[in-house]
Amino acid sequence: NEFTFIDRIKALDMKFDLIYTPAAGYIGEMFANELDFDGKVVFYDYFKANVDVKRITTDMNMTMKDIYYYSRYASHTFDFSGGNMSPEKAKDYKDEETLLEYQRNLTEVEYRILNLMSIDVEELIKDVKGKTVLFNTSNVFGYHMVHAAFTLEQIEIAYNTIRKLLIEHTKAVVFRGTNPVKKMVIE
């Protein structure tokens, strides 16, 4: 299959009002630009320092070199390894200048501390009610550290709670991320 996950979401031909996406990386910027999006992007993480880093690097439109220098003075460790990216996943990512341009093109950005394992249901309902939402959980529900800290039943309850809430309170939703048994889904 030659389609990237961005292509698969584009094929749905939906105009999103709101994108929720983890603070790590540039996927939120890619979604906003590749999907011709002009609404609000919410970058989230359960760890305040990660949200702060995203705010600083995005607001200052930092290059990787800038981020590297910034990391030398930050209070927590940065991971520049890039992980084990498959060739299929690599097709979705752009060169650095394109990603920086994508950041500059963001129209409305919010940074939020949000733990998907213990979500504030009322706050999320208030934010998504009646909107067309792209909700990206990335690898959160399949992440080995989540599986080390929570039972599979707890992870499944959190996953299903968020999906049900989004289905019931949005105009339309695309949910993207790993499910509790580590399978990537776009639904």
Buried (B, 14 or more C-beta within 10 A) or exposed (E): EEEBBBEEBBEEEBEBBBBBBBBBBBBBBBBBBBBEBEBBBBBBBBEEEBBBBBBBBBEEEBBEEBBEEBBEEEEEEEEEEEEEEEEEEEBBBBEEEEBBBBBEEBEEBEBBEBEBBEBEEEEBBEBBEEBBBBBBBBBBBBBEEBBEEBEEEBBBBBBEBBBEBBEEBBEBBBBBBBBBEEEEEBE
